[in-house]
């Protein structure tokens, strides 16, 4: 689940479905937030949370490097991983109905609109702003999607422009802890504390809301999830590359890059530009899309169980 939430395209909820523990996880979170404690629920939540946290802390830096230096490769894979979630949700939805299709259209429109707004607002940089409110929103959005099958929390962070900044901050926190640099630990905590608050809000709110929606409005809810999943691909155009900033001309996060302040910007925050792929890149991209699609399908097959999210 931790690995899934580092990668735009894979849903943490899908991992829970694959492991056969999704319904129990939703019930456990819902029960704990209502102060209904039981040893089984606490053990389940602690185990999942510990595994996810370790994966995020240990691998965040590596994922940031891969996305920054090999963007088209990673995004091609992300597209395949994202689309692979559609058959899973379609199977969960069962017989198509009008409410399922309407929900799908609404989810698609919502995600497409969010992607276009993000592109218009912060297309000049890989990373977005870092206000506390936006970080709380990013944490809540990421955590909300984290427990929804087929919806990637990492992708929503990507759309909000917070994916690379948050992962880079986690990587720096790991290095600071390893080096025993207390000042650096506190500096990164200022960024990650609002994110943690948002995660708490998202998990508590969405787990309880999801339990109700899937019990009372299963078809339209799954339809919206499928629409969000399909719309996610719009923002994952792979053929973009990082552009080195031009001193005195490039603006990153509203700040003009100068020779003096250039070192303060992470490479992950540099602007990107679209490029035309050659035949080799196009073929490799298509292969990665197909490979990612198959990986998600294989993971979904592991979750062939009588326990479904609607339980």
C-alpha positions as CSV (number, residue, x, y, z in Angstrom):
1,X,0.0,0.0,0.0
2,X,2.9,2.4,0.7
3,X,4.5,1.6,-2.6
4,X,1.2,2.1,-4.3
5,X,0.8,5.6,-2.8
6,X,4.2,6.6,-4.0
7,X,3.4,5.8,-7.6
8,X,0.8,7.9,-9.6
9,X,-1.5,5.3,-11.1
10,X,-1.6,2.5,-8.5
11,X,-4.3,2.8,-5.9
12,X,-3.7,1.9,-2.3
13,X,-7.3,0.6,-2.1
14,X,-6.5,-1.8,-5.0
15,X,-3.7,-3.3,-2.9
16,X,-6.1,-3.8,0.0
17,X,-8.6,-5.5,-2.3
18,X,-5.8,-7.7,-3.7
19,X,-4.8,-8.7,-0.2
20,X,-8.4,-9.6,0.6
21,X,-8.6,-7.2,3.5
22,X,-10.4,-4.2,2.0
23,X,-13.8,-4.5,3.8
24,X,-12.1,-5.3,7.1
25,X,-9.9,-2.3,6.7
26,X,-12.8,0.1,6.0
27,X,-14.7,-1.3,8.9
28,X,-11.7,-1.1,11.2
29,X,-11.0,2.6,10.4
30,X,-14.7,3.4,10.7
31,X,-15.0,1.7,14.1
32,X,-11.8,3.3,15.5
33,X,-13.0,6.8,14.5
34,X,-16.2,6.1,16.3
35,X,-14.2,5.0,19.4
36,X,-15.2,1.4,19.0
37,X,-11.9,-0.4,19.7
38,X,-11.2,-4.1,19.3
39,X,-7.8,-5.9,19.3
40,X,-8.4,-7.3,15.8
41,X,-9.1,-3.8,14.3
42,X,-6.2,-2.1,16.0
43,X,-3.8,-4.9,15.0
44,X,-5.0,-4.7,11.3
45,X,-4.6,-0.9,11.2
46,X,-1.2,-0.9,12.9
47,X,0.2,-3.5,10.6
48,X,-1.0,-1.8,7.4
49,X,0.1,1.6,8.6
50,X,3.6,0.4,9.6
51,X,4.2,-1.3,6.3
52,X,3.0,1.7,4.3
53,X,5.0,4.2,6.4
54,X,8.2,2.2,6.0
55,X,7.8,1.9,2.2
56,X,7.1,5.6,1.9
57,X,10.1,6.7,4.0
58,X,12.6,4.3,2.5
59,X,11.6,4.7,-1.2
60,X,10.4,8.2,-1.6
61,X,13.8,9.6,-2.7
62,X,14.2,6.9,-5.3
63,X,10.8,7.5,-6.8
64,X,11.4,11.3,-7.0
65,X,14.7,10.6,-8.8
66,X,13.0,8.3,-11.3
67,X,10.1,10.7,-12.0
68,X,12.5,13.6,-12.5
69,X,15.2,12.0,-14.5
70,X,13.2,9.4,-16.5
71,X,9.8,11.2,-16.7
72,X,8.5,9.7,-20.0
73,X,9.4,6.2,-18.9
74,X,7.8,6.5,-15.5
75,X,4.7,8.3,-16.8
76,X,4.1,5.7,-19.5
77,X,4.2,3.0,-16.8
78,X,1.8,5.1,-14.7
79,X,-0.7,5.3,-17.6
80,X,-0.8,1.5,-17.9
81,X,-1.0,1.1,-14.1
82,X,-3.9,3.5,-14.0
83,X,-5.9,2.0,-16.9
84,X,-5.4,-1.5,-15.3
85,X,-7.7,-0.5,-12.5
86,X,-10.7,-0.1,-14.8
87,X,-11.4,-3.8,-15.2
88,X,-11.2,-4.2,-11.4
89,X,-13.8,-1.6,-10.8
90,X,-16.0,-2.8,-13.7
91,X,-16.0,-6.3,-12.1
92,X,-16.9,-4.8,-8.7
93,X,-19.8,-2.8,-10.3
94,X,-21.4,-5.8,-11.9
95,X,-24.2,-5.3,-14.4
96,X,-24.0,-1.8,-16.0
97,X,-26.8,0.6,-15.1
98,X,-27.7,4.2,-15.9
99,X,-26.5,5.4,-12.5
100,X,-23.2,3.7,-13.1
101,X,-22.7,5.4,-16.4
102,X,-23.9,8.8,-15.1
103,X,-21.5,8.5,-12.2
104,X,-18.7,7.6,-14.6
105,X,-19.3,10.7,-16.7
106,X,-19.4,12.9,-13.6
107,X,-16.1,11.5,-12.4
108,X,-14.5,11.9,-15.8
109,X,-15.5,15.5,-16.1
110,X,-14.4,16.3,-12.6
111,X,-10.9,14.8,-13.1
112,X,-10.5,16.3,-16.5
113,X,-11.5,19.8,-15.1
114,X,-9.1,19.4,-12.2
115,X,-6.2,18.4,-14.5
116,X,-6.9,21.3,-16.9
117,X,-7.1,23.8,-14.1
118,X,-3.8,22.5,-12.6
119,X,-2.1,22.8,-16.0
120,X,-3.2,26.4,-16.4
121,X,-2.3,27.3,-12.9
122,X,1.1,25.7,-12.4
123,X,2.2,24.3,-15.7
124,X,5.6,26.1,-15.4
125,X,6.9,23.9,-12.7
126,X,7.0,20.3,-11.7
127,X,6.1,21.2,-8.2
128,X,3.4,23.6,-6.9
129,X,3.2,26.0,-4.0
130,X,3.7,25.0,-0.4
131,X,1.2,26.9,1.6
132,X,0.0,25.1,4.7
133,X,-3.6,25.1,3.5
134,X,-2.6,23.5,0.2
135,X,-0.5,20.9,2.0
136,X,-3.4,20.0,4.2
137,X,-5.6,19.8,1.1
138,X,-3.0,17.6,-0.6
139,X,-2.7,15.3,2.3
140,X,-6.5,15.0,2.6
141,X,-6.9,14.3,-1.1
142,X,-4.0,11.8,-1.2
143,X,-5.3,10.0,1.9
144,X,-8.9,10.0,0.5
145,X,-7.8,8.4,-2.7
146,X,-5.4,6.1,-0.9
147,X,-8.3,3.9,0.3
148,X,-10.4,4.1,-2.8
149,X,-9.9,1.2,-5.2
150,X,-8.8,2.4,-8.6
151,X,-8.1,6.0,-7.6
152,X,-4.4,6.9,-7.0
153,X,-3.6,9.2,-4.1
154,X,-0.2,10.0,-5.7
155,X,-1.9,11.0,-8.9
156,X,-4.1,13.6,-7.1
157,X,-0.9,14.9,-5.4
158,X,0.6,15.2,-8.9
159,X,-2.4,17.1,-10.2
160,X,-2.3,19.4,-7.2
161,X,1.4,20.1,-7.9
162,X,2.5,18.6,-4.5
163,X,3.7,15.1,-5.5
164,X,7.4,15.9,-6.1
165,X,7.7,18.5,-3.3
166,X,6.2,16.2,-0.7
167,X,8.2,13.2,-1.8
168,X,11.4,15.3,-1.9
169,X,10.7,16.5,1.6
170,X,10.2,13.0,2.8
171,X,13.6,12.1,1.2
172,X,15.3,15.0,2.9
173,X,13.7,14.0,6.2
174,X,15.1,10.5,5.9
175,X,18.6,11.9,5.2
176,X,18.3,14.3,8.1
177,X,17.3,11.5,10.5
178,X,20.1,9.3,9.2
179,X,22.6,12.1,9.7
180,X,21.2,13.2,13.1
181,X,20.6,16.7,11.8
182,X,18.0,18.0,14.2
183,X,17.6,21.4,12.5
184,X,16.9,19.8,9.1
185,X,14.4,17.4,10.7
186,X,12.4,20.3,12.1
187,X,12.6,22.2,8.8
188,X,11.1,19.3,6.9
189,X,8.5,18.7,9.7
190,X,7.1,22.2,8.9
191,X,6.2,20.9,5.4
192,X,5.1,17.4,6.4
193,X,3.0,18.3,9.5
194,X,0.2,19.9,7.5
195,X,0.3,16.9,5.1
196,X,0.0,14.5,8.1
197,X,-3.0,16.5,9.4
198,X,-4.6,16.3,5.9
199,X,-4.0,12.5,5.8
200,X,-5.7,12.1,9.1
201,X,-8.7,14.2,8.0
202,X,-8.9,12.3,4.7
203,X,-8.7,8.8,6.1
204,X,-11.2,9.4,8.9
205,X,-13.7,11.3,6.7
206,X,-13.6,9.2,3.5
207,X,-13.6,5.8,5.3
208,X,-16.8,6.6,7.0
209,X,-18.3,8.3,4.0
210,X,-17.3,5.5,1.7
211,X,-18.8,2.9,3.9
212,X,-22.2,4.6,3.7
213,X,-22.0,5.4,0.0
214,X,-21.1,1.8,-1.0
215,X,-23.8,0.4,1.2
216,X,-26.6,2.8,-0.1
217,X,-25.4,4.0,-3.5
218,X,-23.0,1.3,-4.8
219,X,-23.5,1.7,-8.6
220,X,-23.1,5.5,-8.8
221,X,-20.2,5.5,-6.4
222,X,-18.3,2.9,-8.4
223,X,-19.2,4.8,-11.5
224,X,-17.6,8.0,-10.2
225,X,-14.5,6.1,-9.2
226,X,-14.2,4.7,-12.7
227,X,-14.6,8.1,-14.2
228,X,-11.9,9.5,-11.9
229,X,-9.6,6.7,-12.9
230,X,-10.1,7.2,-16.7
231,X,-9.8,11.0,-16.4
232,X,-6.5,10.6,-14.5
233,X,-4.8,9.6,-17.7
234,X,-5.3,13.0,-19.2
235,X,-2.7,14.5,-16.9
236,X,-0.1,11.8,-17.5
237,X,1.1,12.8,-20.9
238,X,4.6,11.1,-20.8
239,X,6.6,13.0,-23.3
240,X,7.9,15.9,-21.2
241,X,11.4,16.6,-19.9
242,X,13.0,18.8,-17.3
243,X,14.4,22.0,-18.6
244,X,17.5,23.6,-17.0
245,X,16.5,27.1,-15.7
246,X,17.9,30.2,-17.5
247,X,19.5,32.7,-15.1
248,X,17.5,35.9,-15.0
249,X,14.7,34.5,-17.2
250,X,13.1,31.4,-15.6
251,X,10.6,31.8,-12.8
252,X,10.0,28.9,-10.4
253,X,7.1,29.1,-7.9
254,X,6.9,32.8,-8.6
255,X,10.6,33.5,-7.9
256,X,13.0,34.6,-10.6
257,X,16.0,32.3,-10.8
258,X,19.3,34.0,-10.2
259,X,22.9,32.8,-9.8
260,X,22.6,33.3,-6.1
261,X,19.3,31.5,-5.4
262,X,19.5,28.7,-8.0
263,X,21.0,26.2,-5.5
264,X,17.9,26.5,-3.3
265,X,15.7,24.9,-6.0
266,X,15.5,21.2,-6.3
267,X,15.9,19.7,-9.8
268,X,12.5,18.2,-9.3
269,X,11.1,21.8,-9.2
270,X,12.6,22.8,-12.6
271,X,10.1,23.6,-15.4
272,X,9.2,21.0,-18.0
273,X,8.6,21.1,-21.7
274,X,6.9,18.7,-24.2
275,X,9.0,17.0,-26.8
276,X,8.3,14.8,-29.9
277,X,9.3,11.2,-29.2
278,X,11.2,9.2,-31.8
279,X,10.1,5.8,-32.9
280,X,12.1,4.0,-30.2
281,X,10.6,6.1,-27.4
282,X,7.1,5.7,-28.8
283,X,7.4,1.9,-29.0
284,X,8.9,1.7,-25.6
285,X,6.2,3.9,-24.2
286,X,3.5,1.7,-25.6
287,X,5.2,-1.3,-24.2
288,X,5.4,0.3,-20.8
289,X,1.7,1.2,-20.9
290,X,0.8,-2.4,-21.8
291,X,3.2,-3.7,-19.1
292,X,1.7,-1.5,-16.4
293,X,-1.8,-2.5,-17.4
294,X,-1.0,-6.2,-17.1
295,X,0.7,-5.6,-13.7
296,X,-2.4,-4.0,-12.3
297,X,-4.6,-6.8,-13.7
298,X,-2.3,-9.4,-12.2
299,X,-2.5,-7.7,-8.8
300,X,-6.3,-7.5,-9.2
301,X,-6.5,-11.2,-9.9
302,X,-5.0,-11.9,-6.5
303,X,-8.0,-10.2,-4.9
304,X,-10.5,-12.6,-6.4
305,X,-12.4,-13.1,-3.1
306,X,-15.9,-12.9,-1.9
307,X,-15.0,-9.8,0.1
308,X,-15.7,-6.7,-2.0
309,X,-15.7,-3.0,-1.0
310,X,-19.5,-3.0,-0.8
311,X,-19.4,-5.4,2.1
